Amino acid sequence: MVKDIVCRAEHINHVCIAVRDMDATLEFYETTFGVKSKGVEEIEDQGVLAALVRVGGSQLEFIQPLEGSGSVARFIESRGESVHHICFEVDDLEGKLDKLDRQGLRLIDKSPRKGLSGMIAFLHPSATGGILYELVDSDSAER
């Protein structure tokens, strides 16, 4: 029996990697893989510098903590520089969040908010086997 799909992902918008040094990371990816950033932005509410790099039909996002006590700094302290989250592109993000909430899935964001890649929301890792997932609305997604 096939279960109803609660939130169909269109594709992976980006994979995010937490880094200590944005400039060194971007230089490495440019010289090693020939990919360039669209620019670095400060995301104040998350306490990070962030940059997107296009790789084929998807992207990599890099985040660097602005201070040593934030959640991304703690993430790097405990896990080192590594994959921080995976972002799926979805249609009707607000509707998907409502449906996920009604299904009892624990959410970090119950409504969309502005992020580097568009209108976003995060699912809580305790509901997803320990992996942090971000959803981005396909109508606003940075491509």
C-alpha positions, -999 to 999 in steps of 0.1 A, spaced: 0 0 0 14 34 -10 11 62 17 0 97 9 30 120 3 29 149 28 55 171 11 68 163 -24 103 177 -31 108 191 -66 146 188 -64 175 195 -42 180 233 -43 212 232 -23 234 214 2 248 237 29 283 233 44 293 251 76 328 266 73 352 285 95 366 308 67 343 319 39 371 336 18 394 305 19 364 282 12 353 302 -18 388 305 -31 392 267 -28 360 260 -47 369 285 -74 404 272 -80 396 235 -76 362 232 -92 360 264 -113 327 276 -97 321 311 -84 300 326 -57 272 351 -65 285 371 -35 285 368 2 256 381 23 251 385 60 220 368 73 216 386 106 188 365 121 209 333 117 242 350 127 261 339 96 278 350 64 264 330 35 272 324 -1 257 303 -29 277 285 -56 260 271 -87 271 235 -95 252 222 -126 215 221 -118 220 226 -80 239 247 -56 262 246 -26 256 270 2 284 279 26 277 295 60 303 310 83 293 320 119 297 357 127 305 350 163 318 321 183 287 314 204 260 310 178 244 277 167 266 274 136 297 280 156 286 253 181 279 230 151 314 235 138 329 231 173 312 197 177 313 183 141 339 203 123 334 219 89 308 196 73 273 193 58 249 215 78 216 209 60 200 198 28 174 221 11 145 207 -9 126 230 -33 88 226 -29 56 241 -44 33 260 -20 57 261 10 31 276 33 6 248 25 33 222 29 42 235 64 5 235 74 2 199 63 34 188 80 23 205 112 -11 188 111 7 155 106 26 162 138 60 167 123 81 190 145 90 222 127 115 250 134 95 274 113 57 271 111 56 298 84 79 308 56 106 334 62 131 351 39 164 333 35 194 334 11 177 309 -13 142 324 -12 112 319 12 124 291 35 115 271 65 133 244 85 122 210 98 134 201 132 162 174 131 145 155 159 117 147 135 140 137 106 164 112 120 189 139 131 193 157 97 184 193 94 162 199 63 153 233 48 124 238 24 124 266 -1 93 277 -20 98 271 -57 82 304 -67 109 324 -48 139 299 -51 173 313 -60 185 293 -90 
